Amino acid sequence: MNTVGPSYCGHGAHARKANHVARNRAWRIVVSTLVTLLLAAGYFMADINGMMPGPLTILPAGKTTPALAGSIRAAESVADSADLNKPIDKNGTESAINAFAATPGLGGDFSLAIADADGKIVDSRNPDTPREPASTMKTLTALAVSSTLDMGSSFHTDALLDPSPSGVSQPRQATLTLKSDGDMLLGAGASDPNHINGRAGLATLADESAAQLKKRNISQIHLNYDDTLFGAVRSPAAIASNNEGNTNFTGISSMAVDGGRQWKGVEHDPDLYSAYPAMSTTPAHDAAAVFGSLLAQRGIGVDAEIASGKVASGAKRVATITSATLAEVMAFTLRHSDNTLIEEFGRLLALKTGAANSPEGATRAVKAKLDKLGVDTANLHMADCSGLSEGSQLEVKTLVEVQSHNLKPGPGAAAGEGLSVPGFVGTAKNRLEDPSAAGLLRVKTGSLDQVTSMAGNVSRKNGGVLAFAVIVNKPQDYLAARKAVDAFISALAGL
């Protein structure tokens, strides 16, 4: 949720529609991005071929999101073929680092590291000093989750009919329960194959449910919702400190419409946020209320009170809807720096691996998986899975090792697919300092009042690759420090 100034872990306003020149540049970025993503050929193959271990959720993937729109033009060469073994010029890294360190207003509380495709650090400053990472923490959670869950699977949301009372075969009134295994991007309308947010629509579920109820001669229901999946504790202990107005996080739940955002009639693209409204503190109840209203519109009477509780044993599914794939949801999460969704992913990892169903269980599960992957977690302290809570600390070399994993084929591909492309998409859309680096950078941004950070990987103009991470804590001039980060990553493309 990045803004131009310090805000809370990555929110950012989207620029106005591009003119003809910008559209041409957008196409150039698309082509370049596609070329450079071939650096990690396993990115997409691992996802498509189901190389990740067993699913937490079970339904097959839905229709994929359409390609990014833009003016079509003939392909052109924008970068040499990638050479994962091409050495990185130490003189060039020294020059880039010295220019960064000399920025007026930067202050002395910064760390950075530059690594090759194997994760070997070739140059750095203060790489062993723990610092607060802000939303770059999400890259740790994303890698751990994407390396464990079946990212080609989807969430499903069901309408389940309680068994009939003994001796009653066709009751005119019954209990229907809404249950989901984690879809917090439900839509209030029909299922939308063209978007990640709203891929599963409650209006479609209501259509199917009403038809099935009428077949059973049921015209009146009592509506329940089962939101027991994530237990009693839904929020990290310190997350409220950076959540003024409830615009950056709401407690995770098994279901929500549009992540619980309360737009109050404001028109917006479901997958591209231009603002971040207050979020509901009762997202699962709200989703059930929307579903109940939709059923009423279809001729099914719904009792006024909607209750929360576990679905009855023996309840029968009468309708279901399917979300976007977990890989697509992860991409949405990273590009919007969505704190709630990444916390939910951490909890899903905890459930999958047998860790405690709690915020602490989620952070322990992330660290345990990173340790298995060989990522250096020395001095890693996770106050949460998102970086929004106060108190998180890590060494910059941990971030750069995560990014080196994103340059390798295999499980974990979704952690790299969702990174922002400066100048084009995500929270880094307005962070392209040098147009000649367009499409060569894939990054995750981080912003808090006293933190500006970035981690990512680079397709170098000469055909090589590298991974990088930079954290600045307590800058004397926040905007100057942020600008220095942008200039630094652009310089890396030229190494």
C-alpha positions as CSV (number, residue, x, y, z in Angstrom):
1,M,0.0,0.0,0.0
2,N,2.4,2.7,-1.1
3,T,1.7,6.4,-1.4
4,V,4.0,9.2,-2.6
5,G,5.0,9.9,1.0
6,P,5.3,7.5,3.9
7,S,2.2,5.4,4.4
8,Y,1.4,1.9,5.4
9,C,3.2,-0.9,3.6
10,G,2.4,-0.4,0.0
11,H,-0.8,1.5,-1.0
12,G,-0.4,3.7,-4.1
13,A,-2.7,5.8,-6.3
14,H,-2.8,4.7,-9.9
15,A,-1.9,7.2,-12.7
16,R,-4.3,8.6,-15.2
17,K,-5.0,6.7,-18.4
18,A,-1.9,6.8,-20.6
19,N,-1.8,8.7,-23.8
20,H,-0.5,7.4,-27.1
21,V,3.2,7.7,-26.1
22,A,2.5,6.0,-22.8
23,R,0.7,3.1,-24.5
24,N,3.7,2.5,-26.7
25,R,5.9,2.5,-23.7
26,A,3.5,0.1,-21.9
27,W,3.7,-2.3,-24.8
28,R,7.5,-2.1,-24.7
29,I,7.4,-2.9,-21.1
30,V,5.1,-5.9,-21.7
31,V,7.4,-7.3,-24.3
32,S,10.4,-6.7,-22.1
33,T,8.8,-8.3,-19.1
34,L,7.8,-11.4,-21.0
35,V,11.3,-11.7,-22.3
36,T,13.0,-11.3,-18.9
37,L,10.6,-13.6,-17.1
38,L,12.1,-16.4,-19.2
39,L,15.1,-16.1,-16.9
40,A,13.2,-18.4,-14.5
41,A,11.6,-20.8,-16.9
42,G,10.1,-22.8,-14.1
43,Y,8.1,-19.8,-12.9
44,F,5.1,-20.7,-14.9
45,M,5.7,-24.4,-15.6
46,A,5.9,-25.2,-11.9
47,D,2.5,-23.6,-11.4
48,I,0.9,-25.0,-14.5
49,N,2.2,-28.6,-14.0
50,G,1.3,-28.8,-10.3
51,M,4.8,-29.2,-9.1
52,M,3.9,-27.7,-5.7
53,P,3.0,-30.3,-3.0
54,G,-0.6,-31.2,-2.0
55,P,-3.4,-28.7,-2.0
56,L,-5.0,-27.1,1.0
57,T,-7.9,-26.2,-1.2
58,I,-9.3,-28.7,-3.7
59,L,-11.2,-27.2,-6.6
60,P,-9.6,-26.9,-10.0
61,A,-8.4,-23.5,-11.3
62,G,-10.9,-21.2,-12.9
63,K,-10.4,-19.2,-16.1
64,T,-7.2,-17.1,-16.0
65,T,-7.2,-13.4,-16.1
66,P,-6.9,-11.8,-19.6
67,A,-3.6,-10.4,-20.8
68,L,-2.8,-6.9,-19.9
69,A,-4.4,-4.5,-22.3
70,G,-2.4,-2.2,-24.5
71,S,-1.8,-1.1,-28.1
72,I,-0.5,-4.0,-30.2
73,R,2.8,-3.5,-32.1
74,A,5.4,-5.7,-33.6
75,A,7.8,-7.3,-31.1
76,E,11.2,-5.7,-30.9
77,S,14.4,-6.6,-29.2
78,V,14.8,-4.8,-25.9
79,A,17.4,-7.0,-24.1
80,D,20.0,-9.6,-24.8
81,S,19.4,-13.2,-23.9
82,A,19.7,-13.8,-20.2
83,D,23.0,-15.4,-18.9
84,L,22.5,-16.5,-15.3
85,N,26.2,-17.0,-14.9
86,K,27.3,-13.6,-16.2
87,P,29.5,-11.9,-13.6
88,I,28.5,-8.6,-12.0
89,D,31.0,-5.8,-12.3
90,K,32.2,-4.9,-8.8
91,N,33.3,-1.5,-9.9
92,G,29.7,-0.9,-11.1
93,T,28.1,-2.0,-7.9
94,E,30.5,0.2,-5.9
95,S,29.6,3.2,-8.0
96,A,25.9,2.5,-7.6
97,I,26.2,2.0,-3.8
98,N,28.4,5.1,-3.3
99,A,25.9,7.2,-5.3
100,F,23.1,5.9,-3.1
101,A,25.0,6.4,0.2
102,A,25.8,10.0,-0.8
103,T,22.2,11.1,-1.1
104,P,21.5,14.1,1.1
105,G,18.9,13.3,3.7
106,L,19.4,9.6,3.5
107,G,20.8,9.2,7.0
108,G,23.0,6.4,8.2
109,D,20.4,3.7,9.0
110,F,20.4,1.8,5.8
111,S,21.4,-1.6,4.5
112,L,21.6,-3.0,1.0
113,A,22.8,-6.1,-0.8
114,I,23.4,-7.1,-4.4
115,A,23.5,-10.9,-5.2
116,D,23.9,-13.1,-8.3
117,A,21.4,-15.7,-9.5
118,D,22.8,-18.2,-7.0
119,G,22.2,-15.9,-4.1
120,K,25.9,-15.1,-3.5
121,I,26.2,-11.5,-2.3
122,V,28.7,-9.6,-4.5
123,D,28.5,-6.3,-2.8
124,S,26.7,-4.8,0.2
125,R,26.5,-2.3,3.0
126,N,25.6,-3.3,6.5
127,P,24.1,-6.6,5.4
128,D,24.1,-8.1,8.9
129,T,22.4,-5.2,10.7
130,P,18.7,-6.1,11.5
131,R,16.3,-3.4,10.3
132,E,12.6,-2.9,10.0
133,P,11.5,-4.1,6.5
134,A,8.0,-2.8,6.1
135,S,6.1,-4.6,3.3
136,T,9.2,-6.3,1.8
137,M,8.4,-8.8,4.6
138,K,5.6,-10.0,2.4
139,T,8.2,-11.6,0.0
140,L,9.3,-14.0,2.8
141,T,5.7,-15.1,3.3
142,A,5.0,-15.3,-0.4
143,L,8.0,-17.6,-1.0
144,A,7.2,-19.9,1.9
145,V,3.5,-20.2,0.9
146,S,4.2,-20.6,-2.8
147,S,6.7,-23.4,-2.1
148,T,4.2,-25.3,0.1
149,L,0.6,-24.8,-1.1
150,D,-0.8,-25.9,-4.4
151,M,-0.9,-22.6,-6.1
152,G,-2.9,-23.9,-9.0
153,S,-5.8,-24.8,-6.8
154,S,-8.7,-22.5,-5.9
155,F,-10.9,-21.5,-3.0
156,H,-14.5,-22.7,-3.1
157,T,-17.5,-21.2,-1.4
158,D,-20.5,-23.4,-0.8
159,A,-24.2,-23.1,0.2
160,L,-25.0,-26.1,2.3
161,L,-28.5,-27.3,3.3
162,D,-29.0,-28.7,6.8
163,P,-30.4,-32.3,6.8
164,S,-34.2,-32.4,7.1
165,P,-35.7,-33.1,10.6
166,S,-36.6,-36.7,11.1
167,G,-39.7,-37.7,9.2
168,V,-39.8,-34.5,7.1
169,S,-38.7,-35.0,3.5
170,Q,-39.5,-31.6,2.0
171,P,-39.7,-28.9,4.6
172,R,-40.9,-25.5,3.5
173,Q,-38.4,-23.8,5.8
174,A,-34.8,-25.0,6.3
175,T,-31.4,-23.8,7.4
176,L,-28.8,-22.9,4.7
177,T,-25.2,-22.3,5.7
178,L,-22.7,-20.2,3.7
179,K,-19.2,-21.6,4.0
180,S,-15.9,-20.9,2.3
181,D,-12.3,-22.1,2.7
182,G,-10.8,-18.7,2.5
183,D,-12.1,-16.6,-0.4
184,M,-11.8,-13.0,0.7
185,L,-12.2,-11.7,-2.8
186,L,-15.8,-12.8,-3.4
187,G,-17.9,-10.6,-5.7
188,A,-21.3,-9.3,-4.9
189,G,-22.4,-9.8,-8.5
190,A,-22.2,-12.7,-10.9
191,S,-18.9,-14.7,-11.1
192,D,-16.5,-12.6,-13.2
193,P,-14.0,-14.6,-15.3
194,N,-12.2,-11.4,-16.3
195,H,-11.0,-10.4,-12.8
196,I,-9.2,-12.0,-9.9
197,N,-11.3,-10.0,-7.4
198,G,-14.8,-11.3,-7.9
199,R,-14.0,-14.4,-9.9
200,A,-16.4,-16.2,-7.6
201,G,-19.7,-14.1,-7.4
202,L,-22.3,-14.4,-4.7
203,A,-25.1,-13.6,-7.3
204,T,-24.1,-16.8,-9.2
205,L,-24.2,-18.8,-5.9
206,A,-27.6,-17.3,-5.2
207,D,-28.9,-18.3,-8.6
208,E,-27.9,-21.9,-8.2
209,S,-29.0,-22.0,-4.5
210,A,-32.4,-20.6,-5.2
211,A,-33.0,-23.0,-8.1
212,Q,-32.1,-26.0,-5.9
213,L,-34.2,-24.8,-3.0
214,K,-37.2,-24.4,-5.2
215,K,-36.7,-27.9,-6.5
216,R,-37.0,-29.0,-2.9
217,N,-40.1,-27.0,-2.3
218,I,-38.3,-24.7,0.1
219,S,-39.4,-21.1,0.1
220,Q,-38.1,-19.8,3.4
221,I,-34.8,-20.3,5.1
222,H,-32.8,-19.4,8.1
223,L,-29.3,-18.4,6.9
224,N,-26.1,-19.2,8.8
225,Y,-22.5,-18.7,8.0
226,D,-19.5,-20.8,9.1
227,D,-16.4,-18.6,9.8
228,T,-14.6,-21.0,12.1
229,L,-11.7,-21.8,9.8
230,F,-9.2,-19.4,11.4
231,G,-10.1,-19.9,15.1
232,A,-10.5,-17.1,17.6
233,V,-7.5,-14.8,17.0
234,R,-7.6,-13.2,13.6
235,S,-5.1,-10.3,13.9
236,P,-1.4,-10.0,14.9
237,A,-1.0,-8.4,18.3
238,A,0.6,-5.1,17.2
239,I,-1.0,-4.5,13.8
240,A,-3.4,-1.8,15.0
241,S,-0.5,0.6,15.5
242,N,-0.3,1.2,11.7
243,N,-3.9,0.7,10.9
244,E,-5.5,4.1,11.6
245,G,-9.0,4.2,10.2
246,N,-9.0,0.5,9.5
247,T,-7.8,1.2,5.9
248,N,-4.8,-1.1,5.9
249,F,-6.0,-4.3,7.5
250,T,-9.0,-6.2,8.8
251,G,-8.9,-9.5,10.7
252,I,-8.7,-12.5,8.4
253,S,-11.8,-14.5,7.8
254,S,-12.9,-17.4,5.7
255,M,-14.9,-15.2,3.4
256,A,-15.3,-11.5,2.4
257,V,-16.6,-9.4,-0.4
258,D,-13.7,-7.4,-2.0
259,G,-11.5,-8.0,1.0
260,G,-14.0,-6.3,3.2
261,R,-13.4,-2.9,1.6
262,Q,-16.4,-0.5,2.0
263,W,-16.6,1.5,-1.2
264,K,-20.0,3.0,-0.5
265,G,-20.9,3.2,-4.2
266,V,-17.6,4.4,-5.5
267,E,-17.0,2.9,-8.9
268,H,-13.6,1.1,-9.3
269,D,-11.9,-1.7,-11.3
270,P,-12.0,-4.7,-9.0
271,D,-8.3,-5.5,-9.7
272,L,-6.9,-2.0,-9.8
273,Y,-7.5,0.1,-6.6
274,S,-7.2,3.9,-6.9
275,A,-8.1,4.4,-3.2
276,Y,-8.2,2.4,0.0
277,P,-11.4,2.8,1.9
278,A,-12.2,1.7,5.4
279,M,-12.5,-2.0,5.8
280,S,-15.3,-3.8,7.6
281,T,-14.5,-5.5,10.9
282,T,-17.2,-8.1,10.2
283,P,-16.4,-9.2,6.6
284,A,-17.8,-12.8,6.9
285,H,-21.1,-11.6,8.3
286,D,-21.2,-8.9,5.6
287,A,-20.7,-11.6,2.9
288,A,-23.5,-13.6,4.4
289,A,-25.8,-10.6,4.5
290,V,-25.1,-9.9,0.8
291,F,-25.9,-13.5,0.0
292,G,-29.1,-13.4,2.0
293,S,-30.3,-10.3,0.1
294,L,-29.5,-11.9,-3.2
295,L,-31.5,-15.0,-2.3
296,A,-34.5,-12.8,-1.3
297,Q,-34.3,-11.1,-4.7
298,R,-34.7,-14.6,-6.2
299,G,-37.9,-15.4,-4.3
300,I,-36.4,-17.2,-1.2
301,G,-37.6,-15.8,2.1
302,V,-34.6,-15.2,4.5
303,D,-35.1,-14.8,8.3
304,A,-33.9,-11.4,9.5
305,E,-31.2,-12.8,11.9
306,I,-28.1,-14.3,10.3
307,A,-26.2,-16.4,12.7
308,S,-22.6,-17.5,12.9
309,G,-21.8,-21.1,13.6
310,K,-20.2,-24.4,12.4
311,V,-22.0,-26.1,9.5
312,A,-24.2,-29.0,10.6
313,S,-23.0,-32.5,10.3
314,G,-24.5,-34.1,7.2
315,A,-25.3,-30.8,5.5
316,K,-25.6,-31.2,1.7
317,R,-24.0,-28.8,-0.8
318,V,-26.6,-27.3,-3.1
319,A,-24.4,-24.8,-4.9
320,T,-20.7,-23.8,-5.1
321,I,-18.5,-21.1,-6.7
322,T,-14.8,-21.2,-7.4
323,S,-12.2,-18.4,-7.0
324,A,-9.2,-17.5,-9.1
325,T,-6.2,-19.7,-8.5
326,L,-4.1,-19.2,-5.4
327,A,-1.2,-18.0,-7.7
328,E,-3.5,-15.3,-9.1
329,V,-4.6,-14.3,-5.6
330,M,-1.0,-14.1,-4.5
331,A,-0.2,-11.9,-7.5
332,F,-3.1,-9.6,-6.6
333,T,-1.9,-9.6,-2.9
334,L,1.7,-8.6,-3.8
335,R,0.8,-6.0,-6.4
336,H,-1.6,-4.3,-4.0
337,S,0.6,-5.0,-1.0
338,D,-2.6,-6.4,0.7
339,N,-1.9,-6.9,4.3
340,T,-5.0,-8.9,5.1
341,L,-4.6,-11.4,2.2
342,I,-0.9,-12.0,3.0
343,E,-1.8,-12.6,6.7
344,E,-4.4,-15.1,5.5
345,F,-1.9,-16.9,3.3
346,G,0.4,-17.2,6.3
347,R,-2.4,-18.7,8.3
348,L,-3.2,-21.2,5.5
349,L,0.5,-22.2,5.5
350,A,0.2,-22.8,9.3
351,L,-2.8,-25.0,8.8
352,K,-1.2,-26.9,6.0
353,T,2.0,-27.6,8.0
354,G,0.4,-28.3,11.3
355,A,1.5,-25.1,13.1
356,A,-0.8,-23.4,15.5
357,N,-3.9,-21.7,14.1
358,S,-2.8,-18.3,15.2
359,P,-0.7,-15.2,14.1
360,E,2.3,-16.7,15.9
361,G,1.8,-20.0,14.3
362,A,1.7,-18.4,10.9
363,T,5.1,-16.6,11.4
364,R,6.7,-19.7,12.8
365,A,5.5,-21.7,9.7
366,V,7.0,-19.1,7.4
367,K,10.3,-19.1,9.2
368,A,10.4,-22.9,9.3
369,K,9.8,-23.2,5.5
370,L,12.4,-20.6,4.8
371,D,14.9,-22.5,6.9
372,K,14.2,-25.6,4.8
373,L,14.7,-23.6,1.6
374,G,18.2,-22.6,2.9
375,V,17.3,-18.9,3.3
376,D,19.4,-17.2,6.1
377,T,16.9,-16.3,8.8
378,A,19.5,-15.2,11.4
379,N,18.1,-12.3,13.4
380,L,14.7,-12.6,11.7
381,H,11.9,-11.5,13.9
382,M,8.4,-11.5,12.4
383,A,5.8,-9.4,14.3
384,D,3.4,-10.5,11.5
385,C,3.5,-12.0,8.0
386,S,2.9,-8.6,6.3
387,G,5.4,-6.1,7.8
388,L,2.6,-3.8,8.9
389,S,3.0,-4.4,12.6
390,E,5.7,-2.5,14.6
391,G,8.6,-4.6,15.7
392,S,9.6,-6.8,12.8
393,Q,13.4,-7.0,12.1
394,L,15.5,-8.8,9.5
395,E,18.9,-8.6,7.8
396,V,18.9,-7.4,4.3
397,K,20.7,-10.5,3.1
398,T,17.5,-12.5,4.0
399,L,15.5,-10.4,1.5
400,V,18.1,-10.8,-1.2
401,E,18.3,-14.5,-0.8
402,V,14.5,-14.7,-1.2
403,Q,14.8,-12.8,-4.4
404,S,17.5,-15.1,-5.7
405,H,15.0,-17.9,-5.2
406,N,12.7,-16.0,-7.6
407,L,15.4,-16.4,-10.3
408,K,15.3,-20.2,-10.1
409,P,12.8,-22.7,-11.6
410,G,10.7,-24.9,-9.3
411,P,8.1,-24.6,-6.6
412,G,7.7,-21.1,-5.3
413,A,7.0,-19.6,-8.7
414,A,4.0,-17.5,-7.6
415,A,6.2,-15.5,-5.2
416,G,8.0,-14.1,-8.3
417,E,5.0,-13.8,-10.6
418,G,3.3,-11.2,-8.5
419,L,6.1,-8.8,-8.2
420,S,5.5,-5.2,-9.4
421,V,7.1,-3.8,-12.6
422,P,8.2,-0.2,-12.0
423,G,6.5,2.1,-14.4
424,F,3.8,-0.4,-15.3
425,V,1.9,-2.3,-12.7
426,G,1.6,-2.7,-8.9
427,T,2.7,-0.5,-6.0
428,A,5.9,0.4,-8.0
429,K,3.9,1.8,-11.0
430,N,5.2,5.3,-10.2
431,R,8.7,4.2,-9.2
432,L,10.5,4.1,-12.6
433,E,13.4,6.6,-12.4
434,D,15.0,5.7,-15.7
435,P,12.9,4.8,-18.8
436,S,15.7,2.8,-20.2
437,A,15.2,0.3,-17.4
438,A,11.5,-0.2,-18.3
439,G,10.5,-3.9,-17.9
440,L,13.8,-5.0,-16.5
441,L,12.9,-4.6,-12.8
442,R,10.5,-6.8,-10.7
443,V,10.2,-5.5,-7.2
444,K,8.3,-5.4,-3.9
445,T,8.0,-2.0,-2.2
446,G,7.7,-1.2,1.5
447,S,6.7,2.0,3.2
448,L,6.0,3.0,6.8
449,D,6.4,6.3,8.5
450,Q,10.1,5.6,9.3
451,V,10.8,3.0,6.6
452,T,11.3,2.9,2.9
453,S,12.5,-0.4,1.4
454,M,12.5,-2.4,-1.8
455,A,13.6,-5.9,-2.8
456,G,13.5,-7.5,-6.2
457,N,15.4,-8.9,-9.2
458,V,16.8,-7.3,-12.3
459,S,17.4,-8.4,-15.9
460,R,20.5,-6.5,-16.7
461,K,20.8,-4.7,-20.0
462,N,23.9,-6.7,-20.9
463,G,22.1,-10.0,-20.5
464,G,22.9,-10.9,-16.9
465,V,20.7,-11.0,-13.9
466,L,20.9,-10.0,-10.2
467,A,18.9,-9.8,-7.0
468,F,18.9,-6.9,-4.7
469,A,17.4,-5.5,-1.5
470,V,17.6,-2.2,0.2
471,I,16.2,-0.9,3.5
472,V,16.3,2.6,4.9
473,N,15.1,3.2,8.5
474,K,14.6,6.7,10.0
475,P,15.6,8.7,6.9
476,Q,16.2,12.4,7.5
477,D,14.3,13.2,4.3
478,Y,11.8,10.5,3.5
479,L,11.1,11.6,-0.1
480,A,14.8,12.0,-0.9
481,A,15.5,8.5,0.5
482,R,12.6,7.0,-1.6
483,K,13.9,8.8,-4.7
484,A,17.4,7.4,-4.0
485,V,16.0,3.9,-3.9
486,D,14.4,4.4,-7.3
487,A,17.6,5.7,-8.8
488,F,19.6,2.9,-7.2
489,I,17.5,0.1,-8.8
490,S,17.6,1.7,-12.2
491,A,21.4,1.9,-12.0
492,L,21.4,-1.9,-11.3
493,A,19.9,-2.6,-14.7
494,G,23.0,-1.1,-16.3
495,L,25.5,-3.3,-14.5
